[in-house]
């Protein structure tokens, strides 16, 4: 597994820090956590985690430092870099292929690390064999990994996650490239997947021109081809078990799926406790003891738990400000307003606490939902668009 990216931007932006957290999570060697300070003053970085070698993960790491560090080996500068990154380690000089370096040992490391400063690169490996391979790659004696940043190459943030055969569960050689830029007002991220043509479903972009009625105010909406086009949304307001609860509705834009669902709901589920006489085929609306919408509309249908009066007509133009182009011709898209979605989650929590005991609340993670609402409330608008099955864009704005 290979990670490559622009160094400093991992610290200068929230999305960059998220990328760094992802790398730390994936690093089975536990070495990159000690090196995180190097991200601050490196122009580019790359790390490679291979497994298994002797049944243990094996890591190689390289940081292209800024010009103030120079290009030639300087043991004093190298020791300074180590002191910045590691605590309580001993440093022993060693020689590999006539190249000088340091062996690092310490209680926090688990096993020795081998490092050097060579051609403007700080290089480190969790094995001597890996260190030798890095020298061979730098000298051109061994084929090395190269990232071409072909997704928005002029943006400041880049990350590529690549895996050879066997790195992913599919057994295929895959890579995912991310590029992003952000400031105090928000940011945008684009991604692209390579090598997954035979693994991803063959879905063509859909024309999302005629939107159905959606809850108002709109808290969240997402459209996708599954394989028929479906739009899921939440918003408005309803009451469930005497607790205020934002509405939730699913619109099926094709007829194959919804026909059987509506029939089954009214005959097998809802008819037992809702005193409403509706057509089994076309469905209908019930308002007591809680509002339910289950309608088969011939060329599609609607299923929802909401007050039907909270539905409003939405045009495609109403979503243009919320979503990135070309969302109208895409595989999937989604929009979420942080405070409104937090209100939806709070409604779920209040209803859940009426229905469940404290032990049941703990088992379904009610405390985690509470923490999630605290995180969502200060958030702004977040949207994504999957333009093709293997690429897309994520955008967020801040208050």
N, C-alpha and C positions, 0 to 999 in steps of 0.2 A: 504494500500500500504506500503510495507516494502522495505527499502534500507539498504544494509549492505556493508561494504567495509573496505579496509585498509586505515587508516587515513592519514598519512603523504604523501603518494604517490599522493593524490589528489592535493597537492601543488607542488610536485616535477616534474611533467611532464605535457606537454600540453594536452595530452589525459585525464589525471586525472582531470585537471581543467575543461575540457569539461564535465566530469562526475559530478563534483561538481555543475556546472552551471545547469545541468539537474535536480539534486536533488533540487536546489533552486527554479527552475521553477515549480516543481511538489508539493512543500511544500505549501499547502493552508493555513497553520497556520501562515506563515511568521516568524517562530521562528528560523529555521535553519540558516538564514542569520546572526543572531547575534552570532551563535555558530561556524562560519566558522574558526575562529582562533584556535579552539580546534583541528581541523584536523592536525595542525602542530605537535602537541605532543601527539597524540593518536595512539595506535597500531592498534586498530580496532574501527569501529563505526557502529552504526545501528540507523535508525530512522523509526518510524512507523507513518503513517498518516491515520487516520480513519475518515470516513464521511458517514452519518451524525450521530452525537450524539447531541440531542437537536438542530438539524438543523445547527450545526456549526462543522467545521472540528476539529479534536482532535488529538494532536500529542504527541508522546513519543520519547525521544532521549536518547541514551546511548553512552558513549565514554570510552573505556578502555585506561586509561592514562598510561604513562610510569612509571617505578618503583620509580622514584624520588618522586612521589606524595604519595607513601605508599598505604596501604589498608584500614586503619582505618579512621573513620570520624575525621576530623580536621576542625573546623569552620573557622579558620584563612586561611587555604589553600583553603577552599571552597570559601571564600570571594575573595581571590586572583584570582581564576579561573573566578568568576563572573566579577570582575573588568577588566580582560583581554578581556572579550567577550561582555560586555554590557556597555553602556554609559548612565549616568543619571538615574540609577535605585535605588530604596530603597530596602533594604534587611531586612526582618523581620523573626526571628527564629520561627519555628513551629515544632510540634511533630506529627508523624503519625506512629501508630503501634510501639511505643517506639523507633522510628528512627528519629533522628534530621535532620532538613533541613532548607531551606530558601525559603521564598515567595518573588518573585521579582515583583516589580511594577514600571511602568514608562510610560511616554507619548508615547514612541516609541513602546511599547509592545502591546498596545491594550487591553490586559487582563492579569491577574496575571499568572506567571509561578512558578512551584514548582520544586525545585532542591535539590540534596543532593550528597554526596560522600560516596559510599558504596561498600565494597569488591573490591576496585580498580577501580570502575566505577563512572564516573560523570553521573548522571541521571537527566533528566529534563522532565517535562510534562506540557502541557497546561491546565490540569485539575487535581484536587486533586484525583479524582477517578482513573485517569490514573496513577498518581504517586503511589497510593496504589497497583494497578495491577502490576506495575514494581517491587515493593518490593516482591510481592507474586511470581513473576516469578523468581527473583533472589534466593529466598529461596526454590524454587522447589514446591511451593504450587499451581502454575499455569503453564500450559504448555507454554513454551517460544519458540521463533523463533530461529532456528539454521541453519547456513549456512556452508556447507561442502566444498566449493571451489574445486569442482571436475573438473573444467576446468582449466588446467595448474596450479595446486595448488602451485607450487614453484615459480611462477612469483610474482613480488612485488605488482602489482596493481590488485585489485579485486572489483567488484561491482555486487550485486544481486538486482534486482528489482522484487519483488513478490507481487502478489495481490490475495486476497481470492475471493470468488464468489461475483460478482458485482463490483469488483475494475476495471475491464476492460469492454468495451462495449459488449464483447461476453458473459458476465455473468459467465465465467469460471475462475477457479483458475489457474493462469499462473505465471510463473517466467522466467526471462531472466537473465542469468549469463554472466558476462564479465570478462576476465582476460587480462592483458596487461603488456608489458615491453617496455621501450624506453630509448634512450640516445641521444646525440647530432647528431648522424648520422641517426636517424629515430626510428622506433618502429614497434611493431606488436600487434594486438588485436584479441582475439578469443571470440566468443559468442556461446551460446546454449540456446534454448527455450525449456521449459518443460511444459507439460500440454496442448499443442495445437495440439495434434495428429489429433483430429477430425475437427479442424478449418483450418489447412493449406492444400493446394492442394496436392494431391497424385502424386508428380512428382519424377521420378527416375533420377539419374544422367545421363547425356548424354556424349557420347564419342566425344569430340571436336578434332578430328584427322586431318581432311582435311579443312583447313581454306580457305576462298575465298580471292580474291584480295582485299587489303585494301589500303586506301590513304597513301601516303608517302610525307613528314614525318608524322608519326602517332601521332596524338594528344590525341585521346581518342578511346577506343574500349570496347564494352561490349557484352557479349553473354548470352542468357537466353532462357528458354523453356516457351513459352507463348501461348498455350501449345506446339506449334511447335518451333523448335530451330530457333532463330533469332540472328543476329550479327549487331549491330549498331556501326558506327565508324565515326570519323571526322579527317581531316588532309589534306595534300596536299595544293593546292591553286587554286582558281578559281576567277572569277569576277562576281559580282552581282551588277547591276546598277552602273557600273564603279568603284565600291569599291572592293578592294582585300578581298577575303572571303575564309576561309578554306573550303574544300569540306565536304559534309555530305552524307553518304550512308548507306542504310539498306539492308542487305542480308537475304533473307528468305531461309532456308535450307530445307523447305518442300514445296510442290506444292499447297496445298489446299488454302492457303491465298493469295499468290501472283498472281495467275491466274486472279482472278476477279479485283484485284487492278490495274494491268497493263492495262487490257482491258478498265477499267473505266477511267484511267488517259488519255490514248491516244484518246479515243472517246469523252469524256465529258469535259475534262479540257484542255489538251495541244493542241489539234487539232485546237482550236479557235485562238490561237495566235502564234503557232509555224509552220512555213511553211516547214514541213518535212513530207515526205511520208514514213510511217512506217507500218509494219504489226500490225494490231490490236491485234492479238493473241500473237505474239512473242515480240512485242515492239521494241525499238531501242534507238538511241542516237541522241540528237539534241544539236547543239552548239550555236545557235543564236535564240533570243537575250540573252539567258543565257544557260549554259550547263546543260542538263537534261539526266539522264540515267534511263530508265524504261524498263527492259528486263525480259521476261518470259523464263526461261531456261529449262523448262520441269520438272526437279526435284527440282525446286526452282526458285529464281529470284532475281533481283537487282533493287532497286529504289535509285536514288541519285541525288544530286544537286552538281555536280563537273565536272571538266575537266577529261575525261576518261584517259588521258595520265598520270594523277597523281596516278593512281592505280598501285600497285606493288604486285607481288606474295609474299605471306607470308606462311611460314611453321610453324607448331606447335612449332618447336624448337626455332623459332624467338621470341615466346612469353614466353618461359621458364624463361628468366631472368627478365621479367616484372611481372610475376604472381607467386603466391605461389602454390606449389603442394598441392593437386592433381587437378589442374585446368582442366586437360585434361579429367577428369571424374567427372563432377560437374553439379549442377543444374543451376548455373549462375556464371559469372566472369566479372570483369571489370578492366580497366586500364586507367589512365589519367596522362598525363604530364602537370604539372601546366602551364608553359609558353606557350606551344602550344595550350592548351585549352583556355587560356586567349586571344590568337590571334583569335581563333574562335569566342569568345564572342565579341571582338572588331569589327570583321567583321559584326556581327549581328547589333551592335550598329550603325556603319557607314551607313549600308543599311537602318536601321530603321529611321535614321534622314533624309534620303532622302525621304522616303515614308511618314512619319508622321509629323503632326504639333507639336508644343511644347506642346499643351494641350494633344494631343494623346500620346506623349512620356511620359508625367507624369502619365497618366492613366495606361500605360502598365509597369510602373516601370523601365524606362530607366536609371534613376539615380542609382537604385539598381544594375543594370547590370554593370554600370561603377564601382561601389564599389567592385563588385564581381571580376572584372578583376584585380583590384589593389591587391586583396587578393590572387588571383591565381598566379600572375606573380612570386613572390618569392618562391612559393611552388615547391616541388620536385615531384617525381613520387608517385602516390597513386594507390593501387590495392586492389581488394577484390575477394574472392572466396567463393561461397555458396556451401560447399561440400555436404551437405544434406539439405533438405528443412528446417530443424530446427537448423542448425549450420553452422558456417562459420568463415572466417578469414579476417582481414583487415591489410594491411601493407603499411607503408609510409617510404620514404627515404628523407633525407635532403641534400641540397647543402653544 
